[in-house]
């Protein structure tokens, strides 16, 4: 699957970083697929909350520890801190690299700015960053705390706030870059994946399907729901099936795998069969009720083998129970 953002290459020497450069990543961290690191960085700290309120400032500092322009949202929050050690790269180069990558991937830039010193109140200044961390404090200690502690050779800083609307929901990205010392550039990337409203059923629509398939080669069929532990479609799935059929009818040259997924509760054999049965049910409904040609839809089930979130909590298991269209 294509990543949303791939770090821009700003010099001929910047090619895909070899795996050896990532050998110092902290134990247990997993890079978020939305953003690929700047070459040479290592992950020193990470914290993930499945659901958390967030305040995202997008305007300048307007008062003591205050920013008036703030987006208040909530969702799954992934905070990842990267460090780059060496005197060959500056914070401004790392900052520009990420900004170019965001713009290249059509993210909406809500705020951006750099400050070469500790003065100023605009987005990206250290005053602004200080307010950001008051609004969104670290709930677990670690090396990310260097973002709020200076050294005798600390330099400038910068920040970028961006948004992208996806079929699976809106994502906000905030990137902080700081010259922590002469040979240490720190980067904190906060990603907020906004949860869909709990009231009402979220339904995939044809336009969003096309966008996700074009970008990722796959789409989650939101709104397709089944009876508990069965492969029987619930009546409220019709709205989603209508939209899926609309997309398929408008794109008669495309063929897909219909892929069923489950959480990890229960035996693998049971989940594998349930996921296969559900994929077959969706494919049959589209063929029989909407006259979609049989050869365009090939159902498969892979049980719990490809989770999108951890199965340790209910919210993660719910996201893992899904049916997807994967373009052939």
Secondary structure, 3 states (H helix, E strand, C coil): CCCCECCCCCCCCCCCCCHHHHCCCCCCCCCCCCECCCCCCEEEEEEEEEEEEEEEECCCEEECCEECCEEEEEEEEEEEEEEEECCCCCHHHHHHHHHHHHHHCCCEEEEEEEECCCCCCCCCCHHHHHHHHHHCCCCCCCHHHHHHCCCCCCCCEEEEEEEEEECCEEEEEEEEEEEEECCEEEEEEEEEEECCCCCCCCCCCHHHHHHHHHHHCEEECCCCCECCCCCCECHHHHHHHHHHHHHHHHCCCCCEEEEEECCCCCCHHHHHHHHHHHHHHHHHHHHHHHCCCHHHEEEEECCCCCCCCCCCCHHHHHHHCEEEEEEC
